[in-house]
Amino acid sequence: MVRLLNNFKTVLLMGGLMGIFLLVGAQYGRQGMTIALIFGGVMNLVAWFFSDKIAIAAMQGREVNAQTGGQLYRIVDELRQRAGLPMPRVYVCPHEAPNAFATGRSPRMAAIAVTQGALQVLSEEEMRGVIAHELAHIKNRDTLISCIAATIAGVLAYIAQWGMLFGGGNREGSNPLVSMITFIIAAVGAALIKAMISRSREFVADADGAMIAGSPEGLVSALQKLDAYARRVPLVQPNPAQNSLFIVEPFAGGSLVNLFASHPPTEQRVRALLYGR
């Protein structure tokens, strides 16, 4: 039920993004919108095709195999077979902060990366829960959903930036003040909806990950431990825009920041895993 609800929520939120896009489009003529769409789409497509390499390079990931990957590689191989997935590339990142992420534009191009800190503090059962969660992201093609959301939100941000720079849209008879307010609301709204889409996908990955692992206990324990460490040991990574990749968001801020958080609060995720709500 939780999985269906969050999948439905994702569809609604994607529709909301398109609605905002059309609202902003009303402030421009066809030519301006076409240019913005092409420019934003090209930027995000480049990011889509190279996102795995960018993310792994940013985290200084070192690829491991069956001979060098030890228990981590064995867990990934076992669970990916249970999930019916091809073997992803496996990386270890030299960071003390315990965390993990999955990337890649399709299951056949996927990669899973785990920090050295996670290898040190997580038990085998907890690591199985974490890996199962990341495999669920790969199986559900959440990176594709994120790419689509990022494309729409990125184009909106681009339009808003240029709209405010030049004082509003170029539609004949439009009010510059109304146009600028529309651009601001659209940019903020798109960022909020993009974050909400990411949070809904986390709930689905948690539920599916628990099924892949065979029980929710390992993932629950891992989430609680990783959240506690995230508050004490900051993850040094150069691009905060990649926070949505990780199993636990590296940055924890106040209530305003949480509006744009890419992950639900850990207590909500644990409650959903244990009680289905």
Backbone as CSV, one residue per row, in Angstrom:
resi,resn,N_x,N_y,N_z,CA_x,CA_y,CA_z,C_x,C_y,C_z
1,MET,0.830,-1.206,0.000,0.000,0.000,0.000,0.869,1.263,0.000
2,VAL,1.923,1.261,0.861,2.820,2.412,0.929,3.497,2.635,-0.424
3,ARG,3.926,1.519,-1.052,4.597,1.618,-2.346,3.668,2.219,-3.397
4,LEU,2.414,1.745,-3.460,1.456,2.263,-4.427,1.164,3.737,-4.175
5,LEU,1.028,4.093,-2.899,0.730,5.479,-2.545,1.849,6.408,-2.979
6,ASN,3.098,5.999,-2.742,4.219,6.858,-3.099,4.459,6.899,-4.606
7,ASN,4.185,5.802,-5.301,4.259,5.837,-6.767,3.218,6.791,-7.338
8,PHE,2.001,6.762,-6.755,0.939,7.662,-7.191,1.315,9.107,-6.890
9,LYS,1.926,9.317,-5.724,2.364,10.661,-5.348,3.411,11.175,-6.329
10,THR,4.319,10.292,-6.768,5.340,10.691,-7.733,4.705,11.165,-9.027
11,VAL,3.687,10.427,-9.501,2.984,10.807,-10.727,2.344,12.180,-10.570
12,LEU,1.687,12.421,-9.441,1.044,13.713,-9.193,2.080,14.840,-9.154
13,LEU,3.207,14.585,-8.498,4.229,15.616,-8.386,4.857,15.928,-9.738
14,MET,5.073,14.892,-10.560,5.587,15.134,-11.900,4.596,15.969,-12.705
15,GLY,3.314,15.685,-12.524,2.284,16.500,-13.161,2.317,17.933,-12.666
16,GLY,2.599,18.101,-11.358,2.715,19.442,-10.802,3.863,20.223,-11.406
17,LEU,4.992,19.543,-11.626,6.124,20.199,-12.278,5.751,20.684,-13.674
18,MET,5.049,19.827,-14.424,4.635,20.225,-15.768,3.652,21.392,-15.720
19,GLY,2.801,21.401,-14.699,1.857,22.506,-14.543,2.573,23.827,-14.311
20,ILE,3.612,23.800,-13.476,4.405,25.001,-13.244,5.100,25.436,-14.527
21,PHE,5.596,24.460,-15.280,6.271,24.765,-16.546,5.311,25.491,-17.490
22,LEU,4.069,25.009,-17.578,3.089,25.655,-18.456,2.735,27.050,-17.954
23,LEU,2.691,27.213,-16.613,2.402,28.526,-16.039,3.468,29.534,-16.440
24,VAL,4.723,29.134,-16.334,5.810,30.019,-16.727,5.787,30.258,-18.230
25,GLY,5.458,29.208,-18.977,5.408,29.336,-20.431,4.432,30.385,-20.900
26,ALA,3.392,30.604,-20.086,2.403,31.615,-20.456,2.994,33.024,-20.441
27,GLN,4.140,33.197,-19.778,4.768,34.507,-19.698,5.688,34.784,-20.889
28,TYR,5.879,33.800,-21.742,6.821,33.940,-22.850,6.165,33.606,-24.174
29,GLY,6.783,34.068,-25.198,6.385,33.649,-26.529,6.960,32.270,-26.835
30,ARG,6.539,31.688,-27.934,6.959,30.333,-28.291,8.461,30.244,-28.518
31,GLN,9.049,31.253,-29.151,10.473,31.194,-29.473,11.336,31.166,-28.217
32,GLY,11.033,32.036,-27.257,11.810,32.069,-26.018,11.708,30.767,-25.249
33,MET,10.516,30.190,-25.190,10.330,28.933,-24.479,11.077,27.805,-25.168
34,THR,11.086,27.800,-26.484,11.783,26.744,-27.227,13.275,26.789,-26.955
35,ILE,13.854,27.985,-26.964,15.288,28.139,-26.698,15.625,27.668,-25.283
36,ALA,14.812,28.078,-24.310,15.056,27.688,-22.918,14.949,26.176,-22.753
37,LEU,13.962,25.575,-23.396,13.756,24.134,-23.285,14.936,23.370,-23.882
38,ILE,15.395,23.792,-25.035,16.526,23.111,-25.681,17.786,23.256,-24.832
39,PHE,18.053,24.462,-24.364,19.259,24.697,-23.563,19.239,23.876,-22.278
40,GLY,18.137,23.940,-21.550,18.039,23.184,-20.304,18.071,21.687,-20.540
41,GLY,17.407,21.233,-21.601,17.389,19.803,-21.901,18.764,19.267,-22.237
42,VAL,19.549,20.044,-23.016,20.905,19.605,-23.370,21.770,19.496,-22.121
43,MET,21.694,20.490,-21.234,22.490,20.459,-20.011,22.158,19.236,-19.172
44,ASN,20.883,18.938,-19.029,20.489,17.821,-18.176,20.744,16.474,-18.839
45,LEU,20.663,16.409,-20.168,20.991,15.159,-20.846,22.475,14.828,-20.702
46,VAL,23.320,15.857,-20.784,24.752,15.635,-20.567,24.982,15.115,-19.148
47,ALA,24.305,15.750,-18.183,24.429,15.288,-16.796,23.911,13.860,-16.643
48,TRP,22.829,13.525,-17.374,22.238,12.192,-17.295,23.212,11.129,-17.785
49,PHE,23.834,11.354,-18.932,24.722,10.353,-19.510,26.030,10.214,-18.737
50,PHE,26.452,11.282,-18.057,27.731,11.228,-17.354,27.573,11.345,-15.832
51,SER,26.343,11.251,-15.331,26.109,11.463,-13.904,26.843,10.448,-13.041
52,ASP,26.907,9.182,-13.496,27.587,8.172,-12.686,29.073,8.475,-12.558
53,LYS,29.706,8.838,-13.654,31.137,9.150,-13.630,31.399,10.394,-12.792
54,ILE,30.517,11.403,-12.916,30.688,12.635,-12.147,30.569,12.361,-10.650
55,ALA,29.536,11.608,-10.260,29.300,11.332,-8.838,30.430,10.505,-8.237
56,ILE,30.863,9.477,-8.944,31.912,8.601,-8.422,33.243,9.340,-8.349
57,ALA,33.540,10.143,-9.370,34.779,10.921,-9.348,34.773,11.931,-8.204
58,ALA,33.620,12.571,-7.976,33.514,13.550,-6.894,33.760,12.906,-5.535
59,MET,33.373,11.644,-5.391,33.551,10.928,-4.126,34.840,10.112,-4.098
60,GLN,35.673,10.236,-5.136,36.966,9.546,-5.211,36.792,8.029,-5.087
61,GLY,35.755,7.506,-5.719,35.463,6.085,-5.622,36.522,5.216,-6.271
62,ARG,36.841,4.103,-5.620,37.790,3.113,-6.152,37.018,1.829,-6.426
63,GLU,37.036,1.382,-7.687,36.274,0.184,-8.043,36.921,-1.060,-7.450
64,VAL,36.062,-1.955,-6.950,36.523,-3.230,-6.406,35.844,-4.357,-7.173
65,ASN,36.423,-5.545,-7.079,35.869,-6.711,-7.758,35.744,-7.872,-6.774
66,ALA,35.481,-9.061,-7.295,35.288,-10.216,-6.429,36.530,-10.523,-5.604
67,GLN,37.709,-10.214,-6.126,38.945,-10.501,-5.411,39.280,-9.427,-4.379
68,THR,38.960,-8.173,-4.677,39.353,-7.068,-3.796,38.198,-6.511,-2.976
69,GLY,36.948,-6.885,-3.330,35.786,-6.282,-2.676,35.323,-6.968,-1.422
70,GLY,35.820,-8.172,-1.154,35.500,-8.873,0.078,34.013,-9.052,0.306
71,GLN,33.605,-8.831,1.560,32.211,-9.043,1.965,31.257,-8.111,1.223
72,LEU,31.680,-6.883,0.976,30.824,-5.929,0.284,30.430,-6.452,-1.089
73,TYR,31.399,-6.885,-1.854,31.122,-7.384,-3.206,30.220,-8.622,-3.146
74,ARG,30.468,-9.488,-2.170,29.654,-10.702,-2.033,28.193,-10.349,-1.730
75,ILE,27.985,-9.369,-0.852,26.623,-8.961,-0.504,25.907,-8.378,-1.718
76,VAL,26.598,-7.507,-2.454,25.996,-6.909,-3.652,25.616,-7.997,-4.651
77,ASP,26.510,-8.938,-4.887,26.268,-10.002,-5.859,25.081,-10.868,-5.443
78,GLU,25.026,-11.220,-4.168,23.927,-12.063,-3.684,22.577,-11.357,-3.807
79,LEU,22.527,-10.115,-3.361,21.253,-9.395,-3.346,20.802,-8.985,-4.745
80,ARG,21.741,-8.664,-5.614,21.330,-8.286,-6.978,20.716,-9.495,-7.686
81,GLN,21.182,-10.709,-7.378,20.566,-11.903,-7.947,19.145,-12.088,-7.420
82,ARG,18.948,-11.825,-6.132,17.602,-11.910,-5.562,16.682,-10.869,-6.184
83,ALA,17.241,-9.719,-6.563,16.444,-8.649,-7.168,16.262,-8.833,-8.672
84,GLY,16.961,-9.804,-9.257,16.870,-10.024,-10.697,17.557,-8.946,-11.508
85,LEU,18.699,-8.461,-11.024,19.418,-7.369,-11.676,20.787,-7.828,-12.155
86,PRO,21.316,-7.197,-13.210,22.710,-7.455,-13.586,23.637,-6.924,-12.498
87,MET,24.847,-7.446,-12.469,25.806,-7.024,-11.443,26.236,-5.581,-11.682
88,PRO,25.997,-4.687,-10.718,26.472,-3.306,-10.874,27.967,-3.212,-10.565
89,ARG,28.589,-2.150,-11.012,29.955,-1.872,-10.574,29.917,-1.481,-9.098
90,VAL,30.953,-1.854,-8.368,31.001,-1.606,-6.928,32.219,-0.736,-6.617
91,TYR,31.989,0.315,-5.824,33.061,1.254,-5.488,33.138,1.460,-3.981
92,VAL,34.337,1.735,-3.507,34.563,2.136,-2.119,35.129,3.550,-2.138
93,CYS,34.534,4.433,-1.344,34.946,5.840,-1.309,35.682,6.125,0.005
94,PRO,36.814,6.813,-0.034,37.649,7.020,1.157,37.148,8.147,2.051
95,HIS,35.945,7.982,2.591,35.358,9.010,3.455,34.989,8.392,4.797
96,GLU,35.254,9.114,5.877,34.943,8.610,7.209,33.445,8.598,7.473
97,ALA,32.725,9.554,6.933,31.279,9.619,7.147,30.618,8.398,6.512
98,PRO,29.880,7.602,7.269,29.245,6.409,6.696,28.051,6.777,5.826
99,ASN,28.070,6.329,4.581,26.976,6.592,3.660,27.138,5.688,2.444
100,ALA,26.164,5.730,1.546,26.210,4.914,0.329,25.284,5.537,-0.698
101,PHE,25.520,5.223,-1.970,24.638,5.716,-3.019,24.696,4.802,-4.225
102,ALA,23.668,4.906,-5.055,23.612,4.204,-6.344,23.488,5.246,-7.438
103,THR,24.040,4.948,-8.597,23.962,5.869,-9.720,23.983,5.061,-11.016
104,GLY,23.811,5.757,-12.128,23.754,5.082,-13.426,22.398,5.253,-14.066
105,ARG,22.392,5.378,-15.391,21.146,5.713,-16.085,20.246,4.508,-16.337
106,SER,20.712,3.297,-16.079,19.895,2.103,-16.276,20.492,0.980,-15.449
107,PRO,19.739,-0.107,-15.216,20.292,-1.226,-14.440,21.589,-1.778,-15.024
108,ARG,21.732,-1.778,-16.332,22.957,-2.316,-16.938,24.144,-1.362,-16.833
109,MET,23.859,-0.094,-16.539,24.930,0.898,-16.404,25.090,1.355,-14.957
110,ALA,24.560,0.597,-14.018,24.478,1.045,-12.629,25.779,0.827,-11.863
111,ALA,25.914,1.596,-10.801,27.047,1.460,-9.887,26.558,1.706,-8.471
112,ILE,27.157,1.008,-7.530,26.880,1.219,-6.112,28.183,1.596,-5.433
113,ALA,28.143,2.654,-4.637,29.335,3.122,-3.933,29.045,3.177,-2.439
114,VAL,30.012,2.745,-1.651,29.896,2.721,-0.193,31.129,3.411,0.379
115,THR,30.950,4.247,1.396,32.106,4.908,1.997,32.849,3.958,2.934
116,GLN,34.100,4.271,3.169,34.914,3.484,4.093,34.302,3.513,5.484
117,GLY,33.718,4.644,5.847,33.082,4.755,7.149,31.937,3.776,7.316
118,ALA,31.136,3.587,6.256,30.023,2.640,6.325,30.536,1.210,6.510
119,LEU,31.626,0.878,5.825,32.203,-0.458,5.963,32.680,-0.701,7.389
120,GLN,33.080,0.351,8.078,33.623,0.205,9.419,32.540,0.119,10.494
121,VAL,31.425,0.839,10.299,30.453,0.927,11.403,29.222,0.041,11.218
122,LEU,28.933,-0.411,10.000,27.724,-1.201,9.773,28.006,-2.692,9.930
123,SER,27.068,-3.375,10.581,27.148,-4.829,10.668,26.781,-5.434,9.314
124,GLU,26.966,-6.739,9.171,26.619,-7.379,7.902,25.130,-7.238,7.610
125,GLU,24.281,-7.407,8.624,22.840,-7.279,8.404,22.476,-5.858,7.991
126,GLU,23.104,-4.873,8.618,22.841,-3.480,8.261,23.337,-3.175,6.852
127,MET,24.500,-3.715,6.506,25.024,-3.487,5.159,24.107,-4.121,4.116
128,ARG,23.548,-5.274,4.415,22.612,-5.910,3.495,21.385,-5.016,3.280
129,GLY,20.906,-4.392,4.352,19.770,-3.486,4.225,20.091,-2.285,3.357
130,VAL,21.289,-1.720,3.532,21.714,-0.561,2.747,21.847,-0.922,1.270
131,ILE,22.515,-2.038,0.987,22.715,-2.451,-0.401,21.380,-2.781,-1.058
132,ALA,20.475,-3.432,-0.324,19.158,-3.753,-0.878,18.401,-2.478,-1.225
133,HIS,18.512,-1.453,-0.391,17.883,-0.155,-0.669,18.423,0.438,-1.965
134,GLU,19.738,0.422,-2.136,20.331,0.986,-3.348,19.962,0.165,-4.583
135,LEU,19.893,-1.140,-4.450,19.457,-1.979,-5.575,18.010,-1.683,-5.945
136,ALA,17.182,-1.358,-4.948,15.790,-0.997,-5.225,15.729,0.284,-6.059
137,HIS,16.589,1.246,-5.738,16.659,2.461,-6.559,16.993,2.119,-8.007
138,ILE,17.952,1.214,-8.186,18.358,0.821,-9.535,17.209,0.112,-10.248
139,LYS,16.562,-0.823,-9.554,15.485,-1.596,-10.167,14.306,-0.715,-10.551
140,ASN,14.006,0.271,-9.726,12.875,1.166,-9.976,13.223,2.312,-10.919
141,ARG,14.466,2.332,-11.400,14.931,3.385,-12.311,14.683,4.785,-11.746
142,ASP,14.980,4.938,-10.471,14.772,6.231,-9.832,15.704,7.300,-10.385
143,THR,16.854,6.889,-10.911,17.730,7.885,-11.526,17.092,8.489,-12.770
144,LEU,16.260,7.709,-13.473,15.539,8.241,-14.627,14.505,9.270,-14.184
145,ILE,13.758,8.933,-13.134,12.759,9.864,-12.603,13.439,11.151,-12.143
146,SER,14.571,10.999,-11.456,15.299,12.179,-10.986,15.771,13.030,-12.146
147,CYS,16.182,12.371,-13.230,16.658,13.121,-14.402,15.531,13.938,-15.024
148,ILE,14.355,13.340,-15.151,13.217,14.051,-15.725,12.837,15.238,-14.852
149,ALA,12.776,15.003,-13.537,12.443,16.081,-12.606,13.495,17.183,-12.663
150,ALA,14.765,16.777,-12.726,15.837,17.768,-12.779,15.783,18.568,-14.066
151,THR,15.419,17.916,-15.170,15.320,18.611,-16.448,14.267,19.706,-16.386
152,ILE,13.087,19.344,-15.906,11.996,20.334,-15.827,12.352,21.450,-14.848
153,ALA,12.837,21.077,-13.649,13.178,22.077,-12.642,14.339,22.947,-13.118
154,GLY,15.311,22.335,-13.817,16.449,23.103,-14.308,16.049,24.121,-15.361
155,VAL,15.159,23.715,-16.274,14.683,24.651,-17.292,13.904,25.792,-16.645
156,LEU,13.096,25.460,-15.643,12.335,26.500,-14.945,13.269,27.487,-14.246
157,ALA,14.305,26.967,-13.604,15.257,27.851,-12.934,15.953,28.760,-13.946
158,TYR,16.277,28.194,-15.112,16.933,28.977,-16.172,16.004,30.082,-16.664
159,ILE,14.745,29.726,-16.901,13.775,30.720,-17.366,13.582,31.809,-16.323
160,ALA,13.486,31.397,-15.048,13.279,32.371,-13.981,14.462,33.326,-13.873
161,GLN,15.662,32.790,-13.995,16.860,33.620,-13.914,16.870,34.692,-15.000
162,TRP,16.611,34.283,-16.225,16.620,35.243,-17.328,15.399,36.150,-17.288
163,GLY,14.286,35.625,-16.824,13.090,36.449,-16.727,13.272,37.587,-15.740
164,MET,13.873,37.274,-14.570,14.107,38.316,-13.574,15.198,39.274,-14.036
165,LEU,16.176,38.754,-14.780,17.259,39.602,-15.264,16.748,40.655,-16.241
166,PHE,15.803,40.251,-17.093,15.304,41.170,-18.124,13.951,41.786,-17.761
167,GLY,13.501,41.560,-16.529,12.329,42.281,-16.057,11.001,41.683,-16.440
168,GLY,10.955,40.388,-16.715,9.668,39.758,-16.992,9.582,39.146,-18.358
169,GLY,8.459,38.571,-18.658,8.272,37.890,-19.943,8.089,38.872,-21.079
170,ASN,8.082,38.332,-22.279,7.954,39.212,-23.444,6.596,39.095,-24.109
171,ARG,5.626,38.532,-23.392,4.285,38.460,-23.950,3.688,39.860,-24.011
172,GLU,3.067,40.185,-25.114,2.520,41.531,-25.310,1.452,41.823,-24.257
173,GLY,1.601,42.980,-23.604,0.626,43.404,-22.613,0.825,42.783,-21.248
174,SER,1.913,42.018,-21.048,2.126,41.379,-19.749,2.620,42.399,-18.735
175,ASN,2.310,42.160,-17.465,2.747,43.020,-16.368,4.102,42.524,-15.875
176,PRO,5.151,43.360,-15.956,6.483,42.894,-15.548,6.539,42.412,-14.105
177,LEU,5.818,43.093,-13.184,5.833,42.701,-11.778,5.191,41.327,-11.591
178,VAL,4.056,41.127,-12.250,3.374,39.826,-12.168,4.257,38.726,-12.736
179,SER,4.933,39.033,-13.836,5.818,38.045,-14.448,6.955,37.670,-13.521
180,MET,7.563,38.671,-12.868,8.675,38.389,-11.976,8.227,37.567,-10.776
181,ILE,7.056,37.888,-10.224,6.519,37.100,-9.106,6.248,35.666,-9.550
182,THR,5.738,35.522,-10.764,5.491,34.181,-11.317,6.782,33.398,-11.425
183,PHE,7.851,34.050,-11.896,9.134,33.372,-12.044,9.673,32.905,-10.691
184,ILE,9.583,33.770,-9.687,10.094,33.422,-8.356,9.319,32.245,-7.776
185,ILE,7.985,32.321,-7.855,7.151,31.239,-7.324,7.431,29.938,-8.071
186,ALA,7.591,30.041,-9.382,7.837,28.842,-10.185,9.159,28.188,-9.820
187,ALA,10.220,28.998,-9.659,11.538,28.443,-9.333,11.527,27.766,-7.971
188,VAL,10.937,28.435,-6.967,10.857,27.854,-5.624,9.946,26.626,-5.625
189,GLY,8.810,26.742,-6.312,7.880,25.615,-6.373,8.484,24.400,-7.042
190,ALA,9.246,24.626,-8.112,9.888,23.505,-8.810,10.902,22.821,-7.906
191,ALA,11.678,23.612,-7.150,12.658,23.024,-6.226,11.964,22.212,-5.143
192,LEU,10.851,22.726,-4.636,10.092,21.998,-3.616,9.539,20.687,-4.160
193,ILE,8.947,20.741,-5.348,8.354,19.536,-5.933,9.439,18.515,-6.254
194,LYS,10.576,18.979,-6.762,11.681,18.062,-7.036,12.115,17.350,-5.760
195,ALA,12.213,18.089,-4.647,12.577,17.474,-3.364,11.513,16.486,-2.905
196,MET,10.244,16.807,-3.124,9.152,15.916,-2.719,9.161,14.626,-3.532
197,ILE,9.501,14.738,-4.823,9.620,13.538,-5.657,10.723,12.639,-5.115
198,SER,11.870,13.244,-4.775,12.988,12.471,-4.234,12.585,11.778,-2.938
199,ARG,11.858,12.483,-2.073,11.448,11.879,-0.796,10.486,10.721,-1.015
200,SER,9.573,10.857,-1.972,8.626,9.771,-2.231,9.344,8.541,-2.768
201,ARG,10.389,8.748,-3.582,11.151,7.612,-4.108,11.946,6.913,-3.007
202,GLU,12.351,7.655,-1.971,13.066,7.037,-0.852,12.164,6.061,-0.105
203,PHE,10.912,6.438,0.097,9.983,5.525,0.776,9.803,4.236,-0.027
204,VAL,9.682,4.365,-1.353,9.511,3.187,-2.205,10.761,2.313,-2.154
205,ALA,11.939,2.941,-2.224,13.188,2.180,-2.180,13.362,1.487,-0.833
206,ASP,12.927,2.129,0.245,12.980,1.483,1.557,12.124,0.218,1.573
207,ALA,10.882,0.345,1.110,9.962,-0.799,1.129,10.463,-1.920,0.230
208,ASP,10.898,-1.581,-0.974,11.389,-2.605,-1.897,12.717,-3.182,-1.423
209,GLY,13.543,-2.342,-0.814,14.808,-2.826,-0.283,14.605,-3.841,0.827
210,ALA,13.607,-3.597,1.680,13.310,-4.551,2.752,12.898,-5.902,2.173
211,MET,12.149,-5.888,1.062,11.753,-7.139,0.418,12.956,-7.851,-0.195
212,ILE,13.853,-7.104,-0.804,15.045,-7.706,-1.397,15.927,-8.331,-0.313
213,ALA,16.070,-7.612,0.810,16.912,-8.116,1.903,16.258,-9.270,2.655
214,GLY,14.934,-9.338,2.599,14.220,-10.405,3.297,13.556,-9.962,4.574
215,SER,13.922,-8.780,5.094,13.298,-8.224,6.299,13.709,-6.759,6.413
216,PRO,12.953,-5.962,7.162,13.295,-4.539,7.291,14.289,-4.242,8.411
217,GLU,14.596,-5.220,9.266,15.378,-4.938,10.470,16.758,-4.363,10.168
218,GLY,17.460,-4.951,9.202,18.797,-4.461,8.896,18.784,-3.038,8.383
219,LEU,17.833,-2.704,7.508,17.741,-1.351,6.966,17.333,-0.364,8.048
220,VAL,16.408,-0.746,8.914,15.984,0.135,10.007,17.175,0.482,10.892
221,SER,17.925,-0.537,11.292,19.086,-0.306,12.154,20.135,0.548,11.444
222,ALA,20.341,0.285,10.158,21.327,1.057,9.392,20.907,2.518,9.274
223,LEU,19.639,2.776,8.981,19.168,4.156,8.845,19.362,4.931,10.142
224,GLN,19.030,4.301,11.263,19.180,4.976,12.555,20.645,5.262,12.853
225,LYS,21.509,4.312,12.553,22.937,4.496,12.817,23.528,5.549,11.879
226,LEU,23.178,5.476,10.592,23.714,6.433,9.620,23.246,7.850,9.914
227,ASP,21.985,7.990,10.332,21.457,9.313,10.667,22.210,9.902,11.853
228,ALA,22.479,9.079,12.861,23.214,9.560,14.037,24.627,9.991,13.658
229,TYR,25.290,9.225,12.813,26.639,9.589,12.377,26.626,10.840,11.506
230,ALA,25.595,11.000,10.656,25.530,12.157,9.766,25.479,13.465,10.544
231,ARG,24.942,13.429,11.752,24.866,14.634,12.574,26.201,14.971,13.240
232,ARG,27.093,13.966,13.314,28.377,14.173,13.999,29.564,14.199,13.041
233,VAL,29.490,13.423,11.972,30.614,13.322,11.038,30.154,13.826,9.676
234,PRO,30.511,15.045,9.300,30.052,15.586,8.010,30.678,14.850,6.840
235,LEU,29.893,14.649,5.794,30.395,14.035,4.568,30.978,15.127,3.688
236,VAL,32.267,15.054,3.425,32.937,16.056,2.600,32.752,15.659,1.144
237,GLN,31.863,16.372,0.465,31.652,16.128,-0.963,31.362,17.470,-1.625
238,PRO,31.942,17.694,-2.803,31.971,19.039,-3.388,30.659,19.530,-3.964
239,ASN,29.677,18.665,-4.152,28.457,19.076,-4.852,27.218,18.720,-4.040
240,PRO,26.684,19.654,-3.235,25.485,19.377,-2.456,24.280,18.999,-3.306
241,ALA,24.309,19.334,-4.597,23.202,18.961,-5.481,23.084,17.451,-5.618
242,GLN,24.136,16.721,-5.253,24.122,15.274,-5.343,23.636,14.611,-4.056
243,ASN,23.161,15.407,-3.091,22.712,14.842,-1.821,21.617,13.795,-1.984
244,SER,20.790,13.957,-3.016,19.681,13.021,-3.204,20.167,11.616,-3.538
245,LEU,21.413,11.466,-3.966,21.933,10.147,-4.296,22.093,9.270,-3.066
246,PHE,22.415,9.860,-1.926,22.838,9.086,-0.770,21.654,8.467,-0.034
247,ILE,21.934,7.402,0.724,20.857,6.735,1.459,20.382,7.593,2.624
248,VAL,21.289,8.376,3.210,20.935,9.353,4.244,21.489,10.693,3.796
249,GLU,20.665,11.720,3.846,21.101,13.028,3.360,22.275,13.537,4.178
250,PRO,23.386,13.910,3.522,24.573,14.343,4.254,24.360,15.596,5.084
251,PHE,23.480,16.490,4.629,23.292,17.757,5.326,21.981,17.746,6.082
252,ALA,22.028,18.068,7.372,20.811,18.173,8.184,20.707,19.596,8.695
253,GLY,19.646,20.290,8.304,19.497,21.680,8.690,18.206,21.935,9.438
254,GLY,17.788,23.201,9.471,16.582,23.576,10.167,15.335,23.288,9.364
255,SER,14.198,23.774,9.852,12.917,23.449,9.236,12.798,24.010,7.827
256,LEU,13.371,25.211,7.582,13.292,25.783,6.242,14.101,24.945,5.262
257,VAL,15.317,24.546,5.688,16.146,23.709,4.830,15.449,22.379,4.573
258,ASN,14.759,21.850,5.592,14.090,20.562,5.447,12.980,20.590,4.402
259,LEU,12.458,21.776,4.100,11.461,21.870,3.032,12.050,21.417,1.698
260,PHE,13.344,21.655,1.523,14.016,21.298,0.288,14.856,20.021,0.444
261,ALA,14.694,19.322,1.565,15.471,18.109,1.813,15.096,17.028,0.807
262,SER,16.100,16.295,0.355,15.865,15.241,-0.632,15.449,13.929,0.012
263,HIS,15.487,13.844,1.353,15.128,12.623,2.060,14.087,12.930,3.132
264,PRO,13.170,11.981,3.411,12.250,12.160,4.526,13.018,12.046,5.841
265,PRO,12.462,12.562,6.943,13.089,12.352,8.254,13.253,10.854,8.530
266,THR,14.351,10.489,9.133,14.647,9.073,9.367,13.569,8.402,10.192
267,GLU,13.017,9.111,11.160,11.975,8.491,11.994,10.742,8.124,11.168
268,GLN,10.426,8.918,10.151,9.303,8.584,9.274,9.614,7.350,8.432
269,ARG,10.840,7.251,7.961,11.230,6.090,7.167,11.197,4.822,8.007
270,VAL,11.678,4.921,9.231,11.666,3.757,10.122,10.236,3.338,10.432
271,ARG,9.373,4.309,10.696,7.975,4.002,11.007,7.295,3.333,9.823
272,ALA,7.579,3.817,8.612,6.980,3.214,7.414,7.473,1.782,7.227
273,LEU,8.754,1.545,7.497,9.306,0.201,7.328,8.722,-0.783,8.341
274,LEU,8.541,-0.323,9.563,8.094,-1.217,10.630,6.578,-1.385,10.670
275,TYR,5.856,-0.314,10.361,4.410,-0.333,10.540,3.631,-0.054,9.252
276,GLY,4.341,0.213,8.153,3.654,0.450,6.871,2.976,1.775,6.789
277,ARG,3.450,2.777,7.543,2.836,4.111,7.482,3.850,5.174,7.915
